[in-house]
């Protein structure tokens, strides 16, 4: 598993998970790549036709993709701390071994 951070967050932002949580929850798979903050927000691939795009309301906090080289990519986007749901804040305080 390869985990990469591309940007430091402002004090008003956070990610929906942490590196420690991911290591605990996911198997150590060499074909898995996790990126935090590659871009500031989610944007559809330009090759995706406008007619096939779903309408998304709310914040996209993560995406997953399966590449041609048979690797899996998981990408996390920062979210404003004010927009982060209270239930999720409580869950993120859970301690992992």
C-alpha positions in Angstrom: 0.0 0.0 0.0 1.4 3.4 -1.0 0.1 6.5 0.8 0.9 9.9 -0.5 0.1 13.4 0.8 0.1 16.2 -1.8 -0.8 19.2 0.2 -0.9 20.5 3.8 -4.3 21.5 5.0 -5.4 24.8 6.3 -6.7 24.9 9.9 -10.2 25.0 8.6 -10.0 21.8 6.6 -9.6 18.1 7.3 -9.7 14.7 5.5 -12.5 12.2 6.2 -9.9 9.6 7.5 -6.3 9.4 8.5 -3.3 7.4 7.4 -3.5 5.4 10.7 -7.1 4.5 10.2 -6.5 3.4 6.6 -3.6 1.1 7.6 -5.8 -0.5 10.3 -8.9 -0.9 8.1 -7.3 -2.0 4.8 -5.1 -4.9 3.9 -1.5 -4.1 3.1 -1.9 -4.5 -0.7 0.9 -3.5 -3.0 -1.6 -2.8 -5.7 -3.3 -0.1 -3.7 -2.5 3.6 -3.9 -4.0 6.2 -1.6 -3.6 9.9 -2.3 -4.6 12.7 0.0 -5.2 16.1 -1.5 -4.1 15.5 -5.1 -6.6 18.2 -6.0 -8.6 20.6 -3.8 -12.0 19.3 -4.9 -13.5 16.5 -7.0 -13.9 17.1 -10.8 -15.2 14.7 -13.4 -12.8 13.4 -15.9 -12.9 15.5 -19.1 -13.4 12.4 -21.2 -16.7 11.7 -19.4 -19.5 13.0 -21.6 -21.8 15.6 -19.9 -24.9 13.6 -20.7 -23.7 10.6 -18.6 -22.6 12.6 -15.6 -24.7 12.3 -12.4 -25.7 15.4 -10.6 -23.9 15.5 -7.3 -25.2 17.5 -4.4 -22.9 17.9 -1.4 -19.3 17.3 -0.9 -17.3 14.5 -2.5 -14.7 13.4 0.1 -13.2 10.4 -1.7 -13.1 8.6 -5.0 -11.9 5.1 -6.1 -10.7 3.9 -9.4 -9.4 0.7 -11.0 -6.5 1.4 -13.4 -5.5 -0.5 -16.5 -2.4 -1.8 -14.8 -4.7 -3.5 -12.3 -4.0 -1.2 -9.4 -6.6 0.5 -7.2 -6.5 4.2 -6.5 -8.3 5.9 -3.6 -8.2 9.7 -3.6 -9.3 11.8 -0.6 -10.3 15.5 -0.9 -10.2 18.0 1.9 -13.5 19.2 3.5 -14.3 22.2 5.6 -14.4 21.4 9.3 -17.7 23.3 9.5 -19.2 21.1 6.8 -18.0 17.9 8.4 -21.0 16.0 10.1 -21.0 15.7 13.9 -21.5 11.9 13.7 -18.4 11.6 11.5 -16.4 13.7 14.0 -17.2 11.2 16.8 -16.3 8.3 14.6 -12.9 9.8 13.7 -12.1 10.0 17.5 -12.2 6.2 17.7 -8.7 4.9 18.6 -7.1 2.1 16.7 -4.3 -0.2 17.9 
